[in-house]
């Protein structure tokens, strides 16, 4: 789109009703200057608003990531808490099979505390880590053997 290069004649630029043409143009330019300054201030405020909005958006994204992490952690905790019932039930089953010592009033000898058989150890080791755990256990056994062997 091309703009014409025509010049506007002098009588169209000046107001015909005003007796002092300089006073009218001075008042008009002052109003235009005030409006331009107002628009510049508005533009600066809009730029500041844009920058602050970008900062808030960045903080919201960081908050979203932290909440996702928190949600994952909460799910893991819920799983652990949910499994406590099973753990306590297994402990109860194992401790139910422990024989109780005889009372001395029955006329039989009491079983010493060290002779009371304990239940089997209830430990589950994940099989995905079994080779690493086995190697670690072997190293620990070797270290114990070295420490037990008297050096003369």
C-alpha positions in Angstrom: 0.0 0.0 0.0 1.6 3.2 -1.2 1.1 6.5 0.6 0.7 9.6 -1.5 3.2 12.4 -1.0 0.8 15.2 -1.4 1.2 18.1 0.9 -1.8 19.6 2.7 -2.3 23.2 2.0 -1.8 25.8 4.7 -5.4 26.7 5.1 -6.4 23.2 6.0 -3.8 22.9 8.7 -4.9 26.0 10.6 -8.3 26.5 12.2 -10.4 29.1 10.5 -12.5 30.1 13.5 -9.6 31.1 15.7 -8.3 34.6 15.3 -4.8 33.6 16.6 -3.5 30.6 14.6 -0.4 30.1 16.8 -2.4 29.8 20.0 -4.6 27.2 18.5 -1.7 25.1 17.2 0.1 25.5 20.6 -2.9 24.3 22.5 -3.4 21.4 20.0 0.3 20.4 20.2 0.2 20.5 24.0 -2.8 18.3 24.0 -1.2 15.9 21.6 2.0 15.9 23.6 0.1 15.2 26.8 -1.7 12.3 25.0 1.6 10.9 23.6 3.1 11.0 27.1 0.0 9.3 28.5 0.3 6.6 25.8 4.1 6.2 26.6 3.3 5.7 30.3 0.6 3.2 29.3 3.0 1.3 27.1 5.6 1.2 29.9 2.9 -0.1 32.3 1.9 -2.7 29.8 5.5 -3.8 29.3 5.9 -4.1 33.1 2.7 -6.1 33.3 4.0 -8.4 30.5 7.2 -9.0 32.4 5.4 -9.6 35.7 3.0 -12.0 34.0 5.9 -13.9 32.5 7.5 -14.2 36.0 4.2 -15.4 37.5 3.9 -18.0 34.7 7.4 -19.2 35.4 6.6 -19.5 39.1 3.4 -21.4 38.3 5.3 -23.9 36.2 7.8 -24.4 39.0 4.9 -24.9 41.4 3.3 -27.4 39.0 6.6 -29.4 38.9 6.8 -29.4 42.7 3.2 -30.5 43.1 3.8 -33.3 40.7 6.7 -34.5 42.8 4.7 -34.1 45.9 1.9 -36.1 44.3 4.3 -38.9 43.4 5.7 -39.0 46.9 2.2 -39.0 48.4 1.3 -42.1 46.2 4.4 -43.8 47.4 3.6 -43.1 51.1 0.0 -44.3 50.5 1.4 -47.6 49.2 3.6 -48.0 52.2 0.9 -47.2 54.6 -1.4 -49.6 52.8 1.1 -52.4 53.1 1.4 -52.0 56.9 -1.7 -54.0 57.4 0.0 -56.9 55.6 3.2 -56.5 57.5 1.5 -56.4 60.9 -0.6 -59.5 59.9 2.6 -61.4 58.9 4.2 -60.5 62.2 1.1 -61.6 64.1 1.1 -64.9 62.3 4.8 -65.5 63.0 4.6 -64.6 66.6 1.5 -66.8 67.1 3.7 -69.8 66.3 6.3 -68.9 69.1 5.9 -71.5 71.9 5.3 -69.8 75.2 7.5 -70.9 78.2 5.9 -73.2 80.7 4.9 -71.8 84.0 7.0 -73.0 87.1 3.8 -73.9 89.0 3.1 -76.8 86.6 6.0 -78.8 88.1 8.0 -78.7 84.9 11.2 -77.0 84.4 11.0 -73.5 82.9 12.6 -72.9 79.5 15.3 -70.3 79.7 14.8 -67.2 77.6 17.7 -67.9 75.4 16.3 -71.4 74.5 13.0 -70.1 73.3 12.9 -70.8 69.5 12.2 -67.7 67.5 10.1 -67.6 64.3 11.7 -67.6 60.9 12.9 -64.2 59.8 10.3 -62.4 57.7 12.4 -60.5 55.1 11.7 -60.1 51.5 14.5 -59.2 49.2 13.6 -57.9 45.7 15.0 -60.3 43.1 16.0 -57.5 40.8 18.8 -56.6 43.3 19.7 -60.1 44.2 23.0 -60.3 42.3 24.3 -57.1 43.8 23.1 -58.1 47.3 24.7 -61.5 46.9 28.0 -60.0 45.9 27.8 -57.5 48.8 27.1 -60.4 51.3 30.0 -62.4 50.0 32.3 -59.4 50.5 31.0 -59.0 54.0 31.6 -62.7 54.7 35.2 -62.4 53.4 35.8 -59.3 55.6 34.5 -61.2 58.7 36.7 -64.2 57.9 39.7 -61.9 57.6 38.9 -60.2 60.9 38.4 -63.5 62.7 41.6 -65.1 61.4 44.3 -64.5 64.0 47.5 -63.1 62.5 50.7 -64.3 64.0 
